[in-house]
């Protein structure tokens, strides 16, 4: 679908996440039609073997992952956020 707005794409995506409460998923896949949880990582962290669907409330962060060349960045792309409740649930 052509983008025909007079604003930069990143401003439109930020509007959707900031004002309309959408989440953004950054992927380099151009023909992605379905999002489903998968896990291709080989890391050994606590979340290393979980199937995940990653999304962000920050459109710029999602765009970063959409254009990132992970083969050139190595471990610079490692990140996670684990939130636990008072009863220990994640």
Residue pairs with C-beta under 8 A, 6 or more apart in sequence:
3 9
3 12
5 12
10 59
10 60
10 63
13 24
13 59
13 60
13 62
13 63
14 58
14 59
14 60
16 22
16 24
16 59
17 23
17 24
17 56
17 57
17 58
17 59
18 59
21 57
23 55
23 56
23 57
24 55
24 56
24 57
24 58
24 59
24 61
24 62
24 63
25 35
25 53
25 54
25 55
25 56
25 62
26 56
26 61
26 62
26 63
26 64
26 65
26 66
26 67
26 68
27 65
27 66
28 66
28 67
28 68
35 53
36 53
37 51
37 52
37 53
38 51
38 52
39 48
39 49
39 50
39 51
39 52
41 48
42 48
43 78
45 80
46 82
47 80
47 82
54 65
55 62
56 62
68 77
70 77
82 90
83 90
84 90
